[in-house]
Amino acid sequence: MRIQVLLLTACFLQTGMMSVSQTIQQKVNEFRKVNEAKIIDEYIEFVSIPNVTRDTANILRNASYIKMMMEQRGIKAELLGGTTANVNPVVFGEVKVPGAKYTLAFYAHYDGQPVNPAKWTGGLEPFKPVFIDKPIEQGGKILTATETVSPEWRLAGRGSADDKAGVMTILNAYDALVKTGAAFKHNIKFFFEGEEELGSTHLDEIFKKNKDKLKTDLWIIVDGPRHVSGKKMISFGVRGDVNMNLTVYGPKRPLHSGNYGNWAPNPALSLVQLLAGMKDEKGNILVEGYYDDVVPLSIKEKEALTKIPNIEATLKKELGIAAPEGSGRSFLELLHLPTLNINGIRSADVGELAANIIPTKAEATLDLRLVLGNEVDKQINKVIKHIEKNGFHVLDHEPTEEERLKYGKLIKITRGIGYPAQRTSFDLPIAQSLVKAVQTTVDYPVILLPSMGGSLPLYLFEKTLNAKVITVPVVNYDNNQHAENENVQLKFLWEGIETIAAIMLMTH
């Protein structure tokens, strides 16, 4: 009898908890529906403000607009800077809850990538957001907004997905909870960065200057796309990233290809031969030791990968790829390995502007994505050693006359700052609480991804602030982030508000 009572009590408590969480979820969704027109109008106005990172005047307009959004929601907001002049400000705010056990910080960035308006098609313009019925590349058309806006519609405009959507969903989730009378269990902090698209150059500086103010148990990064299947996803890590710029030198002036061909070395040919030798025909990186430092996935992380829907057939069809790289390894396996990518390559002219010459130089930019265990300097040095083994003399400057006459193969290498990867353990209790919170919003298993393919300097949160970090993406995967015709599907914004609200109230 006692056992039956205990079982009944446990069932009642579990059902009660689910009921409470579902009630809150229903209230948040109802609040959003009632206020949908107001929320959309505000978001359109927000996306209309140009947000290219180096456009200081408009970046400050964005920061002021976010500050206003926060203050309208009862959040005391301020702009945080670093010790260096002309740093794009962080918009910061916090809400303290008496008796709170944890402090949760919600991060998004409001700056965006540069734009070339000429590449935007179908009547779209980067900073004149409009509704479209589907992606322009799939024949999408501009729609005229009516009183009823379909959740299947998309809002097109630079920053609509990456990452003003993060700012929008965080603030509206908080607003919905406050105005529906939810009881907060944790302190909440808001942190909206303005330099993410430049590699968060001053983020560590801002962290160090405001270290006491930014003490937090868990940072939730609201950035990036959900899974290709459309299912909600939680990512426990990100890749690191660093760029290398290569310049191979030929003759001091362009030479007639007939008069000097077969005699004067062609830098374009030298460069492509060098690059071709960095990978085999299956995409395996041939740089010695490139994979040696990789920290393998744990048993739980490997198990999580087996539960993620296979979307390779979808991607092949959508992207027109018949034979992916990777020696038969899956998309998810490859996502957790370091990469070596050619971002771009350039030498003289092609097409109608092509001339019959041997060019003076050839240039390429490499993008090295790093995983846990890789160190930025060590990974770069591996590539440099590979280049040296191919007979090149490496410089960090334009070659002198003496160097030109002394070395047959000259290459200048410069590099970006770069940063390492970061990964949070599945076993962390507060991480498990977050997973449970997100799971209450859907009736399918939430996708748990050990590491995203993209890069953010999340290692700084651990290194400088001694805090844990988890990423919760909210936007559609086909959002064209960083490219022309960027867009966000409205239903993903609505579901994002629901997700963030559940995390703000998560139990432990």
N, C-alpha and C positions, 0 to 999 in steps of 0.2 A: 504493500500500500504506500509506504514511504517513497519507494522508488517511483511509483506511478505519479505521486504528487510532484516529485522533483522533475520528472520528465514533462509533466503538464506545465509546470512553472517555467521550465526552460523554453518550451514551445511558445508559451504566452509572451515571454520576454522577447524572444526572437521575432515573433509576429508583430509585437508592439513596436520594436525597433524599426522593422521594415515599414510598418504602417506610418510611423512618425516621419521616416525619411521620404516615403511616397507622398505624404501630405505636404511636406515642405516643397518637394519637387513640383507637385501640382500647383502650389501657390506661386512658385517662381514662374512656371510656364504661363499661368493665368495672368500674372502681372505683366509679363512680356507681351502677351497677346493684346491686352487692353491698351498698353502703351507703345505698341509696335510702330505706329506712324511717327510718333515723337522720337523714338529711338532711331528710326531710319533717317529722319530729317537731320538729326544731330550728326549721324555718322556720315551722311553725304557732305555736310558742311566740313566735317573734320578731314575727309579724304580729299576735299577740294583744295586744301592748303598744300602747296608744293613742299615736298619733304626730302629733297636730295641732300645728302649729308653735308656737303660742302657749301650749300646755299644758306649761309648763316642767318640772314634776315628772316627767311621763311622758316628755318628751324626754330628760331625764337618765337615766331608766330604759333607754331605747333605746340611748343612748350607752354605758352600762355593759354592756348585753347584747352590743353589737357588740365592745366591748373584750374581753369574755370569749371571744367566738367567735374573735377573732384570736389571743388568747393560747393557746387550746386547739390552735390550728394552728401554734404555734411562732413567731408574729409578735409582736415586742415592740411594744406599743401604748401610745398616750398621747392625752390630750385636749388639743386646741389651741384657744386663745381669741384674742380680739383685745385691744385696749387699752380698749375700752368694757366696762362692767360688764354682766352678765346676757346675754352672747352665747351662743346655743346652740352647744355645742362641736363642733368637727370631731374625728372619731376618726381618728387618723393612725398609720400603721405603715410600716416599711420593711425590706426584705431586701437586703443588699449582697452582690454577687457579685464575687469576685476577678477582675480582668481584664475587667470588663464594659465594653462599648463605649458602650452607651446606658443611660439611666435612663427607665423607663416608669412613669407614674403612672396608677393606675386610680381613677376618681371615680364615686361614686354618692351619692345623698342619702337620708337615712332619715326625714325629716319628711314629713308629708302634709297634704292639704287638710282644712279643717273638714268635719264630717259632720252630717247631719240624719237620725238613725236612723229617723224616721217615713217617710222616702222609700225606705228599703231594703225590698224586697218579697220575696215567696216564702219568708218565714221567715228571711231573712238579717239579720245584725246586723254593724255595721262592724268590731267588734273581737272577734268570736267566729268565727274562720275555719272554714269548712266546705267540703267538696267538693261540686260540682254537676256534672251531666252535660253541661250546655250553658248558655248565657246565660239568665238568668231571663226576660228579655224574649222569648225564643224558646220558652218553656215548660219551662225547665230545672228540675230537681228536686234537692233535697239528697240526697246519697248517704252511706251508711254505709261508712266505710273498712274494707277487709278487708286480708288479708295482701298481696294484689295490687292495686296502685293503677294504673289505666290512664293512660297518657300523654295520653289524650284528655280526661281529667277536668280540671276547673278548681278552683282554690282561690280562694274568694271572701272578701274582707275588705279594709278600707282599707289601702292601702300594699302589697297583695300584688303589684301590677304596678308602681305608681309610688310609690317606686322602691326598696322593699326588695328587689325582685327583682335590682336591680343589685348590692346588697351581697351577697346570697346567691350569685349566680353567680360573682362575683369571688373570694370567699373559698373556695368549693368547688372552683373551677378550680385555685387555688393548692394547696389541700389534696390534690387528686387528683394533681397533678404531683409534689409532694413525696413522697407515699406510694407512687408508682409508680416512683420513682427517676429522674425526668427531670433533665437537666442544664440549669440556667438559664444563659442567655447575657447577660442584662441585669439591672441593679438593678431591683427592683420596689418601688413605693411605693403605699400604700393611703390614700385620702382620702375620708372619708365625712362629708358636710355635713349640718347640721341646720336650715338656714334657707332652703333653695332655694325653698320654696313661698311665702316672703315676699319673693322677689326677690333672695335672697342678699345681704341688706342689709349684712352685715359681712364678706363674703367678701374684698373688697380689703384690708380692715383686717387680717384674718387672714393674707393673703398677705404683706403688708408686714412684719408682725411676725415671720413665720417664713420669710422669703425664702430664706435660706441652706439651710434644711432642705428647702425645696420645689423646689430646682433640679432640673429635669427636661427631657429632650429632647422627650418626647411625652406628652401627657395623653390618655387614652382615657376618654371620657365614656360610661358605661353607663347610659343613660336613654332613655326613649321607646319607641315601638312599632316593630316591623319593618314591612316593606311589607305593603300590603293583600293581596297575593298570597300572603303567608306566607313569601316568600323572604328570605334573610338580606340585610341592607342595611348599608352604611357611609355615614354622612353627614359631609360635609366642612364644614358650616356650620350656623348657626342664624339665625333672624330676631332682630332687636332688638324692644323693646316699651316702650310708655309709655301711660299712661292719662290721659284728660282728663275732668274732671267739670264739667258744664254745669248752671247753674241760671238759668232765665228767670223773671222776676218779673211778676206781675200786680197786682191790687188788694191793699191791705194786709189786708183781711179777705175771707172768702168771700162772694160776692154771689149773690142770687137770680137764676137764669138767665132768668126771665121778666121781672123788673123791670129788669134791667141788660143782658140780651142785646142784641147789635147795637151797644152803646155801650161797655161796659167791655172792654178787650182781654183775650183769653183766653191765658194763658201756655202752656197745653198746645198750642193751635193754633199759636202762634208758634214753639214749639220743634219741632214735627213738620214745619212748613213749612221751617224752617232745615235740619233734618237731611235732609229729602227733597231739598233742593237741593245736597247734597254728593255725590250720585251720580246717574247717569242710569239709565234703565230697564234697561240691560244690565250695570249694576254698575261702570261706569267712574267713577273718582273725579274730580270736577269742581273740586276745590280747585286753584287755579292753581299750577303748578310741582311738584305732588305727586310726579310720576315723574321729574323732571329730574335728580336726583342719583344715580340708580340706576347702579351699576357693572355693565355687561353681562357675561353669562356668557362664558367663553372657548370656543374651538372644541372643546376636549376635553370641557368641561362640557356644552356643547350636544349633543355626540355621545353622551355618557353618558345624557342624557335620552331619546334615541331608542331606547335599549336597555331602558328600563324598561317592564314590562308595563302595558298600559292597563287601569285598573281602574274607569273612570268608570261603565260600565254596572252593575258590581257595586254601586258606591256609590249610584247613582240608585235602584236597586231596594231596597237595604237602608234608605236614608234617606227614601224616598218623595219624591224630587226629580225633577220632569219637565223643568224648564228651568233649568240652572245659570246663574249670572252669568258674565261674562267676555268677552262679544262674540265667542264662538266660539273663544277661546284655550283650550288644553288645561289640565287640572288642574295638570300639572307646570309649565307656563309661568306660571300664576297664582301658584303656590307661591313663585316667585322675584320677585314684585312686592310692593310695600308694600300694606298693607290699611288700611281705615278701617271699623271695625265698631262697631255699637251694642251694648254689653254689656247695657244695661237702660235702661228709661225709666219714669218714675213721675210721676203727678199726680192727687191726690185718690183717690177710690175707684171701683170698677166692680162690675158684677153686683148682688147683693142689697144691697150697702152703698153703691151709687151714690146720690148726692143731686143734685138739680137746681140745681147751683151753677156759678159761674165760679170756678175755684180761684185760690189766691194765688200759686202757683208751679208750675213743672214742671222735672223734673230728668232728666238722662241721663248715662251714663258711656260715653265712647268709648274703644276699644282700638285703638291705632295700632301695627301690626306693621311693623317697618322691615327693609329689606334692605341689603346692602353698598352704601355710599355715602351713605345717609341719616344725618343727624345729628339727635339727639333734639330739641334746641332749635329747629333750623331747621324740622323737620317740624311741630312744635307751632305755631310762628309762622306757617307757611303756613295752618294751620287758623284761627288767630285772625284773620289778615287777611281770610280768606274770610267769617268771621262779621261782622267790621266792615263789609265791603262790602255785607252784607245789612242794614245800618242799625242794628246793635246797638252800644251803648256797653258796653265790656268793663270789668268790675270784678274785683278779687281779694278783695272783702269784701262783707258785706251792705250793700245800698244805704242811704244816708242819706236824710233827708227832702228835702234839697235836690236830691239826685241823682234821686229819684223824680219830682219836679216839673219837673226840667230835661230829662230824656231820656225819649223815648217808648218805647224798647226797651232794657231793661237785662238784662245777662247776667253772672253771676259764673262765672269759669273758674278752677279749681284743677287741679293736675296731679300725677302721680306722679313718682318719681325717673327711672325709665326707663334704658335702656341700648341701645347700638347693636348692629348685626348683626356676625357674624364668619364668615369663610370661609377655609379652608385650601386651598392649591393642590394639584391632583391630581399635579403634577409633583414634589412633594417626595419625595426618595428614601425617607425613613423611612415616608412615607405609602404608597408603592408596596409596601414590605415588609409593611406591615400588610395591605394588600389581598391580597397573595399568601398570607399566613398564613390569613386567613379563607377564601380560595378553596380551600385544601386540605381544608376540612371538608365541602364540598358538590360535587355533580356538575353544577351549573348555574352560569351566570355570576352572581356576587354583584352585587347592585344597588348602583350608586354614585350617590349623590344629592348634588349640589352644596350644597344647603341644605335643612334640614328646615323644616316650616311653623311649628313651635313655637319658643319663645324660651328661651334661657339666657344668662346674662351671660358668655359664653365669651371676649368681647373682653378681659376682665381677665387671663386666662391669658397672652395675648400682651403686653398693655400692662405688667403688673406683673412677671410671671415670665419674660417673653421666651421663652415656650415655644409649641410648636405644639399644636393641639387637633383631635381627630377623635372623632366620636360613633359608637358601635357599639350600637344598640338591640337588645334581646333579647326583648321580650315581644310577645304577640299584639296586633294593631291594635285588636281589638274588646274591649278590657279595661275600658272604662268609667272610665278614670282621671279623677280629680277629681269623679266623679259617684257616684250610688248604685249598689250591686251591683258594685263594682269586683272584677275577677277576673283571674287569670292561668292560662293553660293549661299544664299540667305539662310537656308536650313542649317548650315554648319555654324553660322553665327548664333542662331537660336539654341542649337544643341550645345554650343560652347558656353553660353551663359548658364545653362543647366549644369554642365560639368563643373565649371568653376564654383558655382554656388554650392554644389555638393562637397567640394574640397574644403571650402571655407568653413563648413560645419562638420567636418569629419570627426569621428570619435576615436578614442584610443583606449 
